[in-house]
């Protein structure tokens, strides 16, 4: 039986979440503390909304969780870009996480579009 861990978007989101937590452990500072805290919440929200939403598929509740996951993925990317701009962590590590976060965004959006199409086709 497949579960949420079989979703490619969940796998990428999990990678981003793990990277964000590792980044926070090593580079958190008081001036950037709020950004790191928000980054942890938004990255975790992507992963967990995909996991919880998967239990409701197909249907509108699944789409609801996908919309939240997509918004959180956009937020995650935005905070990572802010941390890059203020040089709060190594640029190379942030660049890699930004790429993965954008990938998660694209995968979640594609899954949301697919879920909407399936719902409308019923």
N, C-alpha and C positions, 0 to 999 in steps of 0.2 A: 504494500500500500504506500502510495506517495503521500508526503506531507509537505508542509510549507518549506522545509529545507531543500526540497527539490526545485524550488523556484530560483532561477538564475538571479533575479533581482534581489531576493532575500540573501543569497550568497554574497553578492556584491555589497549589499547594505551591511551585512555582518562584518565583512572585511573593513569597511569604512568605520563602523562602530569600534572595532578592536583597535584600529589605527588612531582614532580620536582619543580613546581612553589612554593608550600608550603615550600619545603626544601630550596629553594633559598631565600625566604623571611626571614627565620629564621637563616640561616647559611652562607649567603654570606659574604665574607671578601675580601678586596683588593687583597691579594695574590692568592686567588682562583676565583677571579671575572671572568676571561676569561673562565675558565672551567664551571662555573655556567651559564654564558651567552650562551656558545656553547651548553650546556646541555638543556637549555630551547628551543633553536632553533631546535635541533635535535628531542627532544621529541614531540614538536608541529608539526614538519614535518611529523612524522609518522601518527599522528591523522589526519592532514589536507590532506595529500596525499591519505589516505583511503577515506576520505569524497569526495574530488574532483574526484578521480578516479572512484568512484562508479557511477558517472553520465555518464561515458563512457563505462560501461560494456555492453555486453562482447566486447572483441576486444583488439587490440594492445595498444591502449591508456590506457586502464584499466591495462594491464600488465606493461606498462611503470610506471604508478603511484605506482603499487605494488612493482616494483623494487626499486623505490626511497624510499618508505615507509620501505622496508626491510633494505636498506642501512642505513637509519636514525635510525632504531631500533638497528642495530648493533652499530652504533656510540653512541647512548644513553647509551647502556650497557657499552661500553668502558669508557665513561666519568664517569659514576657512579662508575665503578671499580677503576678508577684513584682517584676519591674523597675519596673512601674507603681507598685506599692504603696510601694516604697522611693525612688521619684522618681529613678531612675537615668538617665532619658532623658526627652525631651519627652512629656508625657502624650498630646497629640494624635496623635503618631506611633505611640506604643505602642498607643493605642486602635484605630487603623486596622489595625495588624498583628494585634492580638488578634481583631478581627472577621474578617480574612482567614484567620487560623489556625483559628478556629472553623468557618469555611466549609469549609476543607480537611478538618477532622475529619469534618464531616457528609458531604461528598462521598466520602471514603474509606470511611466506615462504610456508606453506601448501596451502594457498589461491592462491598464485602465481603459484604453481605447478598445482593446479586444473584448473586455468584459462588457462594455457598453454595447458593442456590436452584437454580442451574443444575446444580451438582454433584449435588444430591439428586434432581433430575429425570431424571437419566440412567438 
